[in-house]
Amino acid sequence: MRQNRRGEREAIDAVRAFLRAGELSFDRVTGQWFDAAVSPESLTEAEQFARRPGFNHP
């Protein structure tokens, strides 16, 4: 996979590679989502949410 200008590989390129190989599958997941890569504050918010009972554990 090629790298972007920041020297990173794009997730969509991995998805396309799986699609081309006929190995792409998915599951529909419902619930609350956080983009923790937006800022340090959003990562903190996602971490706090994940620690709540019922999210990752009973």
C-alpha positions as CSV (number, residue, x, y, z in Angstrom):
1,M,0.0,0.0,0.0
2,R,1.2,3.5,-0.7
3,Q,1.8,6.1,1.9
4,N,0.1,9.5,2.2
5,R,1.9,12.8,2.5
6,R,2.3,12.3,6.2
7,G,4.0,8.9,5.6
8,E,1.0,7.0,6.8
9,R,-1.0,4.3,5.0
10,E,-4.7,5.0,4.5
11,A,-7.3,2.6,6.1
12,I,-9.4,2.8,2.9
13,D,-6.5,1.3,0.9
14,A,-6.6,-1.8,3.2
15,V,-10.3,-2.1,2.7
16,R,-9.9,-1.9,-1.1
17,A,-7.2,-4.6,-0.9
18,F,-9.5,-6.9,1.0
19,L,-12.3,-6.2,-1.5
20,R,-10.1,-7.0,-4.5
21,A,-9.0,-10.2,-2.8
22,G,-12.7,-11.2,-2.2
23,E,-12.1,-11.3,1.5
24,L,-14.1,-8.2,2.6
25,S,-16.9,-8.8,5.1
26,F,-18.6,-6.6,7.7
27,D,-20.9,-6.6,10.6
28,R,-23.4,-3.9,11.4
29,V,-22.8,-2.4,14.8
30,T,-25.1,-0.1,16.6
31,G,-24.5,2.2,19.5
32,Q,-22.5,5.3,20.3
33,W,-19.3,6.0,18.3
34,F,-16.4,8.4,19.0
35,D,-13.7,9.6,16.7
36,A,-10.9,9.6,19.3
37,A,-8.4,10.8,16.7
38,V,-9.8,14.4,16.5
39,S,-8.3,15.8,19.6
40,P,-6.9,14.8,23.0
41,E,-10.2,15.9,24.6
42,S,-12.1,13.5,22.3
43,L,-9.8,10.6,23.3
44,T,-10.4,11.4,26.9
45,E,-14.2,11.5,26.4
46,A,-14.1,8.2,24.6
47,E,-12.0,6.6,27.3
48,Q,-14.4,7.9,30.0
49,F,-17.4,6.5,28.1
50,A,-15.7,3.1,27.6
51,R,-15.2,2.8,31.4
52,R,-18.9,3.1,32.2
53,P,-20.7,-0.1,33.3
54,G,-22.5,-1.8,30.4
55,F,-20.2,-0.6,27.6
56,N,-17.3,-3.0,27.7
57,H,-18.3,-4.9,30.8
58,P,-21.4,-5.6,32.9
